[in-house]
């Protein structure tokens, strides 16, 4: 199997983005499945286009997009992406859109796997995870929405997921919760291990 994992480049005042740092720190293979890592730009239109091109090229069984959610204390598995953008700051191209992501699309897409079940299993491993019902209204939510849209229409057998990573201590937000990068990578590796096992079991059913 092939797994596509993406993270974003730095945006706003930050010099690093732990979503990409986490993706880059993952092993190249997990249970024989190839882990392919790609950086996405923190730009609404470009992130969508690059993600779609990467999916077409790689034809992955699972697409996991990682993003930064400063202020959260845990790694959060997103359950839903909404068809709305309200950019609190400009993206890296200077765009700051407000409104529907896709005027003809559904109001929301739910992740096409059992998020809560995965959260429960990871919590049993004492990993710092939680389920989230809001991916925000910035590039992360937009990317999650377009990911699920692409899979729904073009790759219905593939699984799409979005996970938010907190600040890391090195980013210097002393008044905000954070997690070490090593914990981020360990948790996402455990997440992928569970998902790959599930996908392999489904293929054998």
C-alpha positions as CSV (number, residue, x, y, z in Angstrom):
1,X,0.0,0.0,0.0
2,X,1.0,3.6,-0.5
3,X,0.3,6.3,2.1
4,X,0.6,10.0,1.3
5,X,1.3,12.2,4.2
6,X,1.4,16.0,3.8
7,X,2.4,18.9,6.1
8,X,2.4,22.7,5.5
9,X,5.2,25.2,5.1
10,X,5.6,27.9,7.8
11,X,3.1,30.8,7.8
12,X,2.5,33.9,9.7
13,X,5.2,34.8,12.1
14,X,6.5,31.2,12.5
15,X,9.8,30.1,11.0
16,X,8.8,26.4,11.2
17,X,5.7,24.4,10.9
18,X,5.5,21.2,13.1
19,X,3.0,19.6,10.7
20,X,5.7,19.3,8.1
21,X,8.4,18.6,10.7
22,X,6.3,15.7,11.9
23,X,5.6,14.4,8.4
24,X,9.4,14.5,7.6
25,X,10.2,12.6,10.8
26,X,8.0,9.7,9.9
27,X,9.6,6.4,8.8
28,X,9.7,5.6,5.1
29,X,7.8,2.3,5.6
30,X,5.3,1.0,8.1
31,X,4.3,-2.6,8.0
32,X,5.6,-2.8,4.4
33,X,3.5,0.2,3.3
34,X,5.4,3.1,1.6
35,X,5.1,6.5,3.4
36,X,5.4,9.3,0.9
37,X,5.8,12.8,2.3
38,X,4.9,16.0,0.6
39,X,5.0,19.6,1.7
40,X,2.0,21.8,0.8
41,X,2.1,25.6,0.5
42,X,0.0,27.5,3.0
43,X,-1.9,29.0,0.1
44,X,-5.6,28.2,-0.4
45,X,-5.6,27.6,-4.2
46,X,-2.1,26.1,-4.5
47,X,-2.5,23.7,-1.6
48,X,-5.6,22.2,-3.3
49,X,-4.0,22.0,-6.7
50,X,-0.8,20.4,-5.4
51,X,-2.7,17.9,-3.2
52,X,-4.8,16.9,-6.2
53,X,-1.7,16.5,-8.4
54,X,0.1,14.4,-5.7
55,X,-3.0,12.1,-5.3
56,X,-3.2,11.6,-9.1
57,X,0.5,10.8,-9.3
58,X,0.8,8.6,-6.3
59,X,-2.6,6.9,-6.2
60,X,-2.5,6.4,-2.5
61,X,-4.7,4.1,-0.4
62,X,-4.6,6.6,2.5
63,X,-4.1,10.4,2.4
64,X,-3.2,12.0,5.8
65,X,-2.9,15.7,5.8
66,X,-1.3,17.3,8.9
67,X,-1.7,20.9,10.0
68,X,-0.8,23.3,12.8
69,X,-3.4,24.2,15.5
70,X,-1.7,26.6,17.9
71,X,-3.3,26.7,21.3
72,X,-4.4,23.0,21.3
73,X,-2.8,20.8,23.9
74,X,-3.3,17.5,22.1
75,X,-3.0,16.0,18.6
76,X,-6.5,16.3,17.3
77,X,-8.1,14.0,14.7
78,X,-10.6,16.0,12.7
79,X,-14.0,14.5,12.1
80,X,-15.5,17.0,9.7
81,X,-14.5,19.7,7.2
82,X,-16.9,22.6,6.4
83,X,-17.6,24.4,3.1
84,X,-16.6,27.8,4.4
85,X,-13.5,29.9,4.7
86,X,-12.9,32.9,7.0
87,X,-9.2,33.6,6.9
88,X,-8.1,35.3,10.1
89,X,-4.8,36.2,8.5
90,X,-3.6,36.2,4.9
91,X,-2.2,33.0,3.4
92,X,1.4,33.0,2.1
93,X,0.2,34.6,-1.2
94,X,-1.5,37.4,0.6
95,X,-5.0,36.1,-0.1
96,X,-7.6,36.4,2.8
97,X,-10.8,34.9,1.4
98,X,-14.2,34.8,3.1
99,X,-17.1,32.6,1.9
100,X,-17.9,29.2,0.5
101,X,-15.0,27.1,-0.6
102,X,-17.2,25.5,-3.3
103,X,-20.5,27.2,-4.0
104,X,-21.8,24.0,-5.6
105,X,-20.4,21.6,-3.0
106,X,-22.0,20.1,0.1
107,X,-22.0,22.0,3.3
108,X,-19.5,19.6,4.9
109,X,-17.7,16.3,4.4
110,X,-17.1,13.8,7.2
111,X,-13.9,11.8,7.3
112,X,-14.5,8.4,5.7
113,X,-13.3,6.3,8.5
114,X,-14.2,5.8,12.2
115,X,-12.4,8.7,13.8
116,X,-13.7,8.2,17.3
117,X,-12.7,4.5,17.3
118,X,-9.2,5.4,16.3
119,X,-9.0,8.1,19.0
120,X,-10.1,5.5,21.6
121,X,-7.4,3.0,20.5
122,X,-4.7,5.6,20.5
123,X,-5.7,6.8,24.0
124,X,-5.4,3.3,25.2
125,X,-1.8,3.5,24.2
126,X,-1.5,6.6,26.4
127,X,-1.0,8.9,23.4
128,X,-2.0,12.6,23.6
129,X,-4.9,12.5,21.1
130,X,-8.5,13.8,21.0
131,X,-11.2,14.0,18.4
132,X,-12.0,17.5,17.0
133,X,-15.3,18.7,15.5
134,X,-13.8,21.9,14.0
135,X,-10.8,22.1,11.7
136,X,-11.1,25.9,11.8
137,X,-11.8,28.1,8.8
138,X,-8.3,28.6,7.3
139,X,-6.1,26.6,4.9
140,X,-6.3,23.5,7.0
141,X,-10.0,23.2,6.9
142,X,-10.0,24.1,3.2
143,X,-7.4,21.4,2.4
144,X,-9.4,18.8,4.4
145,X,-12.6,19.7,2.5
146,X,-11.0,19.5,-0.9
147,X,-9.2,16.3,0.0
148,X,-12.5,14.6,0.9
149,X,-14.1,16.1,-2.2
150,X,-11.4,14.7,-4.4
151,X,-11.6,11.3,-2.9
152,X,-15.4,11.2,-2.9
153,X,-15.6,12.0,-6.6
154,X,-12.4,10.3,-8.0
155,X,-11.0,7.8,-5.5
156,X,-13.9,6.5,-3.4
157,X,-11.9,3.5,-2.1
158,X,-9.2,5.7,-0.6
159,X,-9.3,7.0,2.9
160,X,-8.8,10.7,3.7
161,X,-7.8,12.1,7.1
162,X,-6.7,15.4,8.6
163,X,-4.9,15.7,11.9
164,X,-3.9,18.9,13.7
165,X,-0.5,19.2,15.5
166,X,0.0,21.6,18.5
167,X,2.9,24.1,18.8
168,X,6.3,22.6,19.7
169,X,8.3,24.0,22.6
170,X,11.0,25.3,20.3
171,X,8.5,27.7,18.7
172,X,8.7,29.8,21.8
173,X,5.0,30.2,22.7
174,X,5.6,29.9,26.4
175,X,2.0,30.8,27.4
176,X,0.5,28.2,25.0
177,X,0.4,24.4,25.3
178,X,2.9,22.4,23.2
179,X,4.1,18.9,22.5
180,X,7.7,17.8,21.6
181,X,8.2,16.9,18.0
182,X,9.3,13.4,19.0
183,X,5.9,12.9,20.6
184,X,4.2,14.2,17.5
185,X,6.1,11.7,15.3
186,X,5.5,8.8,17.7
187,X,1.8,9.5,17.8
188,X,1.4,9.9,14.0
189,X,3.4,6.7,13.5
190,X,1.1,4.9,15.9
191,X,-1.9,6.3,14.1
192,X,-0.6,5.2,10.7
193,X,0.1,1.7,12.1
194,X,-3.5,1.3,13.2
195,X,-4.8,2.6,9.9
196,X,-2.6,0.4,7.8
197,X,-3.6,-2.6,9.8
198,X,-7.3,-1.7,9.4
199,X,-6.9,-1.2,5.6
200,X,-5.1,-4.5,5.2
201,X,-7.8,-6.3,7.2
202,X,-10.5,-4.7,4.9
203,X,-8.7,-5.9,1.8
204,X,-8.6,-9.5,3.1
205,X,-12.3,-9.5,4.0
